[in-house]
């Protein structure tokens, strides 16, 4: 295998720290199959709006999620599909 560059390792480390938070990992999991509003995420994850919004902002600022306005709702979706590979690694780890 080809050795990783220092830049690649730094980028990977940043992404792993970003999605390593339990709430952010739950949000990514919730957005995996379909776009969601904040209200739907609150119901699905079971945390207050302020907590969900805080973590969505972090994910959005780092390019992991995007949002669109549909009618009067802001709808979030995965913007960086490779983040789902991390989610799949977590699932594989959980099977051991």
N, CA, C and O of each residue as an XYZ file, in Angstrom:
384
protein
N       0.833     -1.187      0.000
C       0.000      0.000      0.000
C       0.874      1.245      0.000
O       1.997      1.251      0.504
N       0.327      2.279     -0.573
C       1.032      3.554     -0.630
C       0.975      4.230      0.738
O      -0.071      4.255      1.386
N       2.106      4.773      1.164
C       2.180      5.458      2.450
C       1.389      6.761      2.395
O       1.413      7.473      1.392
N       0.697      7.059      3.477
C      -0.087      8.289      3.566
C       0.834      9.498      3.719
O       1.857      9.439      4.400
N       0.449     10.579      3.076
C       1.206     11.823      3.244
C       0.807     12.462      4.570
O      -0.250     12.171      5.131
N       1.673     13.331      5.049
C       1.378     14.056      6.289
C       0.102     14.875      6.137
O      -0.704     14.942      7.066
N      -0.089     15.493      4.990
C      -1.291     16.303      4.741
C      -2.548     15.435      4.815
O      -3.551     15.838      5.404
N      -2.491     14.258      4.225
C      -3.642     13.346      4.266
C      -3.943     12.920      5.690
O      -5.107     12.852      6.086
N      -2.919     12.635      6.454
C      -3.107     12.229      7.848
C      -3.721     13.368      8.652
O      -4.599     13.133      9.483
N      -3.275     14.589      8.418
C      -3.838     15.742      9.127
C      -5.308     15.947      8.773
O      -6.130     16.224      9.646
N      -5.634     15.809      7.483
C      -7.029     15.966      7.049
C      -7.906     14.871      7.649
O      -9.022     15.136      8.095
N      -7.400     13.651      7.657
C      -8.158     12.523      8.222
C      -8.374     12.716      9.717
O      -9.458     12.446     10.235
N      -7.349     13.179     10.400
C      -7.454     13.423     11.838
C      -8.524     14.470     12.134
O      -9.318     14.311     13.061
N      -8.539     15.531     11.349
C      -9.545     16.582     11.526
C     -10.958     16.022     11.316
O     -11.863     16.309     12.099
N     -11.140     15.230     10.268
C     -12.456     14.658      9.983
C     -12.882     13.682     11.080
O     -14.043     13.681     11.491
N     -11.955     12.856     11.552
C     -12.286     11.897     12.605
C     -12.680     12.612     13.900
O     -13.610     12.183     14.584
N     -11.986     13.688     14.238
C     -12.358     14.475     15.416
C     -13.734     15.099     15.229
O     -14.543     15.141     16.155
N     -13.982     15.579     14.028
C     -15.251     16.243     13.726
C     -16.431     15.290     13.889
O     -17.415     15.632     14.546
N     -16.344     14.123     13.310
C     -17.480     13.189     13.357
C     -17.416     12.253     14.562
O     -18.318     11.440     14.768
N     -16.353     12.367     15.356
C     -16.191     11.493     16.509
C     -17.102     11.819     17.679
O     -17.196     11.034     18.623
N     -17.764     12.945     17.636
C     -18.689     13.313     18.712
C     -19.968     12.488     18.573
O     -20.503     12.375     17.470
N     -20.465     11.913     19.658
C     -21.661     11.054     19.573
C     -22.873     11.723     18.930
O     -23.582     11.086     18.151
N     -23.120     12.984     19.238
C     -24.288     13.668     18.660
C     -24.104     13.839     17.159
O     -25.039     13.620     16.389
N     -22.918     14.224     16.742
C     -22.679     14.420     15.311
C     -22.756     13.094     14.566
O     -23.248     13.046     13.438
N     -22.280     12.027     15.177
C     -22.381     10.714     14.551
C     -23.844     10.294     14.401
O     -24.224      9.709     13.386
N     -24.652     10.589     15.401
C     -26.093     10.302     15.320
C     -26.760     11.113     14.214
O     -27.607     10.598     13.483
N     -26.378     12.376     14.096
C     -26.948     13.228     13.046
C     -26.596     12.669     11.675
O     -27.458     12.578     10.800
N     -25.351     12.299     11.486
C     -24.928     11.725     10.202
C     -25.714     10.458      9.915
O     -26.156     10.242      8.787
N     -25.889      9.621     10.923
C     -26.667      8.396     10.753
C     -28.110      8.718     10.350
O     -28.675      8.060      9.476
N     -28.695      9.723     10.985
C     -30.078     10.105     10.679
C     -30.208     10.655      9.256
O     -31.244     10.488      8.613
N     -29.156     11.309      8.773
C     -29.206     11.903      7.431
C     -28.764     10.925      6.344
O     -28.852     11.232      5.156
N     -28.299      9.768      6.746
C     -27.766      8.801      5.776
C     -28.791      8.415      4.709
O     -28.461      8.397      3.523
N     -29.990      8.115      5.096
C     -30.996      7.627      4.155
C     -31.819      8.729      3.509
O     -32.219      8.619      2.350
N     -32.074      9.813      4.280
C     -32.877     10.897      3.702
C     -32.630     12.203      4.430
O     -32.186     12.223      5.578
N     -32.923     13.280      3.745
C     -32.788     14.615      4.322
C     -33.771     14.775      5.470
O     -34.830     14.147      5.487
N     -33.410     15.623      6.432
C     -34.237     15.794      7.629
C     -34.305     17.263      8.020
O     -33.369     18.028      7.788
N     -35.419     17.638      8.611
C     -35.526     18.955      9.233
C     -34.976     18.860     10.653
O     -34.778     17.765     11.179
N     -34.735     20.006     11.263
C     -34.280     20.013     12.653
C     -35.326     19.342     13.538
O     -34.976     18.582     14.441
N     -36.589     19.611     13.291
C     -37.664     18.995     14.087
C     -37.614     17.481     14.010
O     -37.770     16.803     15.025
N     -37.397     16.942     12.818
C     -37.294     15.489     12.667
C     -36.074     14.942     13.399
O     -36.139     13.879     14.018
N     -34.968     15.666     13.326
C     -33.758     15.227     14.022
C     -33.959     15.244     15.538
O     -33.476     14.354     16.239
N     -34.666     16.248     16.041
C     -34.959     16.327     17.478
C     -35.749     15.092     17.909
O     -35.425     14.460     18.914
N     -36.781     14.756     17.146
C     -37.602     13.587     17.470
C     -36.794     12.298     17.387
O     -36.902     11.433     18.256
N     -35.998     12.177     16.357
C     -35.245     10.935     16.124
C     -34.111     10.744     17.144
O     -33.888      9.635     17.631
N     -33.408     11.818     17.459
C     -32.247     11.713     18.329
C     -32.616     11.917     19.796
O     -31.961     11.380     20.689
N     -33.666     12.693     20.036
C     -34.151     12.874     21.400
C     -33.376     13.885     22.229
O     -33.309     13.774     23.453
N     -32.794     14.866     21.561
C     -32.062     15.916     22.262
C     -32.703     17.268     21.956
O     -33.416     17.407     20.963
N     -32.451     18.262     22.804
C     -33.051     19.587     22.594
C     -32.604     20.247     21.290
O     -31.546     19.934     20.743
N     -33.425     21.155     20.817
C     -33.159     21.877     19.566
C     -31.820     22.588     19.597
O     -31.096     22.577     18.601
N     -31.475     23.203     20.711
C     -30.216     23.946     20.799
C     -29.010     23.032     20.584
O     -28.034     23.428     19.946
N     -29.075     21.828     21.108
C     -27.978     20.870     20.967
C     -27.858     20.413     19.510
O     -26.764     20.393     18.946
N     -28.983     20.052     18.915
C     -28.979     19.604     17.520
C     -28.483     20.723     16.610
O     -27.646     20.488     15.738
N     -28.987     21.925     16.804
C     -28.588     23.057     15.963
C     -27.103     23.369     16.090
O     -26.443     23.676     15.097
N     -26.579     23.293     17.304
C     -25.155     23.545     17.531
C     -24.294     22.570     16.718
O     -23.324     22.975     16.077
N     -24.655     21.301     16.750
C     -23.866     20.296     16.053
C     -24.080     20.349     14.536
O     -23.156     20.076     13.770
N     -25.278     20.694     14.107
C     -25.510     20.896     12.673
C     -24.654     22.043     12.149
O     -24.114     21.967     11.046
N     -24.534     23.095     12.935
C     -23.716     24.241     12.533
C     -22.258     23.816     12.350
O     -21.616     24.199     11.372
N     -21.745     23.037     13.273
C     -20.362     22.556     13.180
C     -20.187     21.691     11.936
O     -19.208     21.840     11.203
N     -21.129     20.792     11.700
C     -21.056     19.917     10.517
C     -21.167     20.734      9.232
O     -20.470     20.457      8.256
N     -22.036     21.731      9.230
C     -22.218     22.578      8.048
C     -20.965     23.415      7.779
O     -20.532     23.522      6.631
N     -20.387     24.001      8.806
C     -19.193     24.831      8.647
C     -17.994     24.033      8.121
O     -17.075     24.595      7.525
N     -18.018     22.728      8.349
C     -16.921     21.874      7.903
C     -17.249     21.082      6.644
O     -16.496     20.188      6.256
N     -18.370     21.407      6.006
C     -18.713     20.820      4.720
C     -19.250     19.403      4.749
O     -19.309     18.740      3.713
N     -19.642     18.930      5.923
C     -20.168     17.565      6.021
C     -21.648     17.536      5.646
O     -22.108     16.596      4.997
N     -22.391     18.562      6.055
C     -23.807     18.663      5.687
C     -24.068     20.006      5.014
O     -23.316     20.966      5.181
N     -25.138     20.042      4.263
C     -25.664     21.263      3.653
C     -27.133     21.357      4.021
O     -27.720     20.413      4.549
N     -27.708     22.497      3.737
C     -29.143     22.628      3.970
C     -29.772     23.424      2.845
O     -29.126     24.240      2.188
N     -31.044     23.162      2.647
C     -31.861     23.871      1.677
C     -33.144     24.294      2.378
O     -33.564     23.671      3.353
N     -33.756     25.344      1.882
C     -35.050     25.752      2.406
C     -36.122     25.169      1.502
O     -36.127     25.393      0.291
N     -37.038     24.410      2.117
C     -38.177     23.840      1.407
C     -39.431     24.291      2.140
O     -39.683     23.916      3.285
N     -40.201     25.100      1.445
C     -41.341     25.785      2.052
C     -40.804     26.620      3.203
O     -39.931     27.461      2.985
N     -41.302     26.416      4.433
C     -40.807     27.216      5.556
C     -39.780     26.462      6.396
O     -39.404     26.925      7.473
N     -39.323     25.307      5.916
C     -38.404     24.476      6.689
C     -37.008     24.439      6.088
O     -36.840     24.463      4.869
N     -36.010     24.381      6.961
C     -34.630     24.146      6.535
C     -34.399     22.644      6.618
O     -34.599     22.026      7.664
N     -33.980     22.074      5.506
C     -33.786     20.628      5.407
C     -32.297     20.347      5.235
O     -31.641     20.925      4.367
N     -31.775     19.458      6.068
C     -30.349     19.119      6.058
C     -30.117     17.801      5.347
O     -30.946     16.893      5.398
N     -28.971     17.714      4.682
C     -28.578     16.482      4.010
C     -27.054     16.365      3.989
O     -26.341     17.342      4.220
N     -26.577     15.177      3.712
C     -25.142     14.914      3.654
C     -24.561     15.610      2.424
O     -25.050     15.430      1.309
N     -23.517     16.405      2.640
C     -22.839     17.095      1.541
C     -21.536     16.397      1.169
O     -21.050     16.534      0.046
N     -20.975     15.650      2.113
C     -19.704     14.963      1.912
C     -19.953     13.464      2.080
O     -19.814     12.936      3.183
N     -20.322     12.769      0.991
C     -20.738     11.368      1.096
C     -19.672     10.436      1.679
O     -20.013      9.385      2.221
N     -18.394     10.796      1.579
C     -17.351      9.927      2.132
C     -17.452      9.782      3.645
O     -16.896      8.843      4.214
N     -18.156     10.702      4.302
C     -18.327     10.595      5.747
C     -19.109      9.329      6.103
O     -19.003      8.822      7.220
N     -19.888      8.826      5.159
C     -20.641      7.601      5.408
C     -19.723      6.393      5.525
O     -20.097      5.394      6.139
N     -18.528      6.468      4.946
C     -17.549      5.391      5.114
C     -17.135      5.271      6.574
O     -16.919      4.167      7.076
N     -17.025      6.406      7.252
C     -16.691      6.386      8.679
C     -17.822      5.731      9.458
O     -17.580      4.928     10.359
N     -19.050      6.073      9.110
C     -20.209      5.473      9.757
C     -20.207      3.957      9.558
O     -20.508      3.208     10.487
N     -19.874      3.511      8.365
C     -19.810      2.073      8.107
C     -18.693      1.401      8.890
O     -18.847      0.259      9.325
N     -17.569      2.091      9.076
C     -16.487      1.543      9.918
C     -16.972      1.373     11.348
O     -16.656      0.371     11.990
N     -17.730      2.329     11.855
C     -18.279      2.236     13.208
C     -19.207      1.040     13.295
O     -19.173      0.300     14.278
N     -20.026      0.844     12.290
C     -20.933     -0.311     12.303
C     -20.159     -1.628     12.311
O     -20.516     -2.553     13.041
N     -19.118     -1.717     11.514
C     -18.305     -2.931     11.463
C     -17.624     -3.184     12.797
O     -17.530     -4.328     13.243
N     -17.154     -2.132     13.427
C     -16.508     -2.264     14.725
C     -17.498     -2.792     15.775
O     -17.138     -3.586     16.644
N     -18.739     -2.338     15.675
C     -19.777     -2.760     16.624
C     -20.152     -4.218     16.505
O     -20.761     -4.772     17.420
N     -19.803     -4.858     15.396
C     -20.150     -6.268     15.188
C     -19.185     -7.209     15.872
O     -19.468     -8.400     16.004
N     -18.051     -6.695     16.309
C     -17.049     -7.568     16.945
C     -17.424     -7.937     18.337
O     -16.687     -8.664     19.003
